[in-house]
């Protein structure tokens, strides 16, 4: 089993589209491939065949892999409610509504869950394509960023950094991200 992780210099730099394309190319080359995004913050929700919620990006990536989308491909989904409160879903089921402070404490317990879920996911596939969220260099959350470097450690994945040249300042974004890491 092999894995590769794509992280970005920011949100909306093309990680989801790139991961979807990579999933499709690998699938068409004959590999059994699965997408995985440990934590996603989105209101764009897809419900799998069991009625479990997941990010729509990972549902599209699953289809690119020729797979039925399943919530374990995006085990943690945060659905913002406003005023620094989000619904926290684990494996597609609502855990609770939490403030950002409450979630900061709760997410320590999710490391074990991610390790367990990832171990199960990787068993049946040649390649896992992992997608990060936002930027791995967000110093306000780097003590435990389940979306990026923590998941790269769990999966023992090499990381490719994605940047969007159309935004301007692409080289500063890349160098700044690397320096902060």
C-alpha positions as CSV (number, residue, x, y, z in Angstrom):
1,X,0.0,0.0,0.0
2,X,1.2,3.5,-0.9
3,X,-0.1,6.9,0.0
4,X,0.4,10.5,-1.2
5,X,-0.9,13.6,0.5
6,X,-1.7,17.0,-1.1
7,X,-1.6,20.0,1.1
8,X,-2.0,23.6,0.1
9,X,-0.7,27.1,0.8
10,X,-4.3,28.1,1.5
11,X,-7.9,27.1,1.0
12,X,-9.2,27.1,-2.5
13,X,-5.8,26.5,-4.2
14,X,-7.0,23.4,-6.1
15,X,-6.4,20.5,-3.7
16,X,-9.8,18.9,-4.2
17,X,-9.7,19.1,-8.0
18,X,-6.1,17.9,-8.2
19,X,-6.8,15.0,-5.8
20,X,-9.9,14.1,-7.9
21,X,-7.8,14.0,-11.1
22,X,-5.0,12.0,-9.5
23,X,-7.6,9.5,-8.2
24,X,-9.0,9.1,-11.7
25,X,-5.7,8.7,-13.4
26,X,-4.6,6.0,-10.9
27,X,-7.9,4.2,-11.2
28,X,-7.7,4.2,-15.0
29,X,-4.1,2.9,-14.7
30,X,-5.5,-0.1,-12.9
31,X,-4.8,0.7,-9.3
32,X,-7.3,0.3,-6.5
33,X,-7.3,3.8,-5.1
34,X,-9.3,5.5,-2.3
35,X,-9.6,9.2,-1.3
36,X,-9.2,10.3,2.3
37,X,-9.6,13.6,3.9
38,X,-9.3,13.3,7.7
39,X,-11.1,16.5,8.5
40,X,-13.2,18.8,6.4
41,X,-15.1,22.0,7.2
42,X,-18.0,22.4,4.8
43,X,-21.7,22.9,4.5
44,X,-21.6,21.1,1.2
45,X,-22.7,17.7,2.4
46,X,-23.1,14.4,0.6
47,X,-25.0,11.5,2.3
48,X,-23.7,8.0,1.6
49,X,-25.9,5.0,1.0
50,X,-26.2,4.5,4.8
51,X,-27.3,8.1,5.3
52,X,-24.0,9.2,6.8
53,X,-22.7,12.7,6.1
54,X,-19.4,13.5,4.3
55,X,-17.9,16.3,2.3
56,X,-19.0,16.4,-1.3
57,X,-15.4,16.7,-2.5
58,X,-14.6,13.3,-1.2
59,X,-17.8,11.9,-2.7
60,X,-16.7,13.1,-6.1
61,X,-13.2,11.7,-5.5
62,X,-14.7,8.3,-4.6
63,X,-16.6,8.3,-7.9
64,X,-13.4,9.1,-9.7
65,X,-11.9,6.0,-8.1
66,X,-14.9,3.9,-9.2
67,X,-16.0,3.6,-5.6
68,X,-19.3,4.1,-3.7
69,X,-18.8,7.2,-1.5
70,X,-18.6,6.3,2.2
71,X,-18.4,8.6,5.2
72,X,-15.2,6.9,6.4
73,X,-13.4,8.6,3.5
74,X,-14.0,11.9,5.3
75,X,-14.3,10.8,9.0
76,X,-14.4,14.2,10.6
77,X,-16.8,16.8,9.2
78,X,-17.3,20.2,10.7
79,X,-20.4,22.1,9.7
80,X,-20.1,25.7,10.7
81,X,-23.2,27.2,12.5
82,X,-21.9,30.7,13.1
83,X,-20.5,32.5,16.2
84,X,-17.5,30.1,16.4
85,X,-19.8,27.0,16.8
86,X,-19.8,24.0,14.5
87,X,-21.6,20.7,14.3
88,X,-19.0,18.0,14.7
89,X,-19.7,14.8,12.9
90,X,-17.6,11.6,13.2
91,X,-18.1,8.9,10.6
92,X,-21.1,10.8,9.3
93,X,-23.0,11.0,12.6
94,X,-23.5,14.1,14.7
95,X,-21.3,14.1,17.9
96,X,-22.4,17.5,19.2
97,X,-22.4,21.2,18.5
98,X,-19.1,22.6,19.8
99,X,-17.5,26.0,20.2
100,X,-14.0,26.3,18.7
101,X,-12.6,26.1,22.2
102,X,-14.6,22.9,23.0
103,X,-13.5,21.3,19.7
104,X,-9.8,22.3,20.4
105,X,-10.0,20.1,23.5
106,X,-12.1,17.3,21.9
107,X,-9.9,16.8,18.9
108,X,-7.1,15.3,21.0
109,X,-9.4,12.2,21.4
110,X,-9.8,12.0,17.6
111,X,-6.1,11.1,16.9
112,X,-6.7,7.5,18.0
113,X,-9.9,7.4,15.9
114,X,-8.1,8.7,12.8
115,X,-5.3,6.1,13.3
116,X,-7.9,3.3,13.6
117,X,-10.0,4.4,10.7
118,X,-6.9,4.9,8.4
119,X,-5.5,1.5,9.3
120,X,-8.8,-0.1,8.1
121,X,-9.0,2.1,5.0
122,X,-5.5,1.3,3.7
123,X,-5.9,-2.5,4.0
124,X,-7.9,-3.0,0.9
125,X,-6.3,-0.5,-1.5
126,X,-3.1,-0.1,-3.5
127,X,-3.0,3.7,-3.0
128,X,-4.6,6.2,-0.6
129,X,-4.8,9.8,-2.0
130,X,-5.0,12.1,1.0
131,X,-6.1,15.7,0.9
132,X,-5.3,18.3,3.5
133,X,-7.4,21.3,4.4
134,X,-6.5,25.0,4.3
135,X,-2.8,25.4,5.0
136,X,-0.5,23.2,7.1
137,X,1.1,26.5,8.3
138,X,-1.8,27.9,10.3
139,X,0.2,28.6,13.4
140,X,-3.0,29.2,15.5
141,X,-3.9,25.5,15.1
142,X,-0.6,23.8,14.5
143,X,-0.5,22.3,18.0
144,X,-2.8,19.6,16.6
145,X,-3.8,20.1,13.0
146,X,-5.7,16.9,12.2
147,X,-6.2,18.0,8.6
148,X,-2.6,18.3,7.5
149,X,0.8,17.3,9.1
150,X,-0.8,15.2,11.9
151,X,-2.5,13.1,9.2
152,X,0.7,13.0,7.1
153,X,2.4,11.5,10.2
154,X,-0.4,9.0,10.9
155,X,-0.4,7.8,7.2
156,X,3.4,8.1,6.8
157,X,2.7,9.9,3.5
158,X,4.9,12.1,1.5
159,X,3.4,15.6,1.0
160,X,3.1,17.7,-2.1
161,X,2.4,21.3,-1.5
162,X,-0.1,23.0,-3.9
163,X,-0.3,26.7,-4.6
164,X,-2.4,28.8,-7.0
165,X,-0.4,31.0,-9.2
166,X,-3.5,32.9,-10.3
167,X,-3.9,34.4,-6.9
168,X,-0.6,36.4,-7.0
169,X,2.2,36.0,-4.6
170,X,2.5,32.3,-5.2
171,X,6.2,32.1,-4.5
172,X,5.8,34.1,-1.2
173,X,3.0,31.7,-0.3
174,X,5.2,28.7,-0.9
175,X,8.3,30.0,0.8
176,X,6.1,31.4,3.7
177,X,4.4,28.0,4.2
178,X,7.7,26.1,4.1
179,X,9.4,28.6,6.5
180,X,6.5,28.4,9.0
181,X,6.6,24.6,8.9
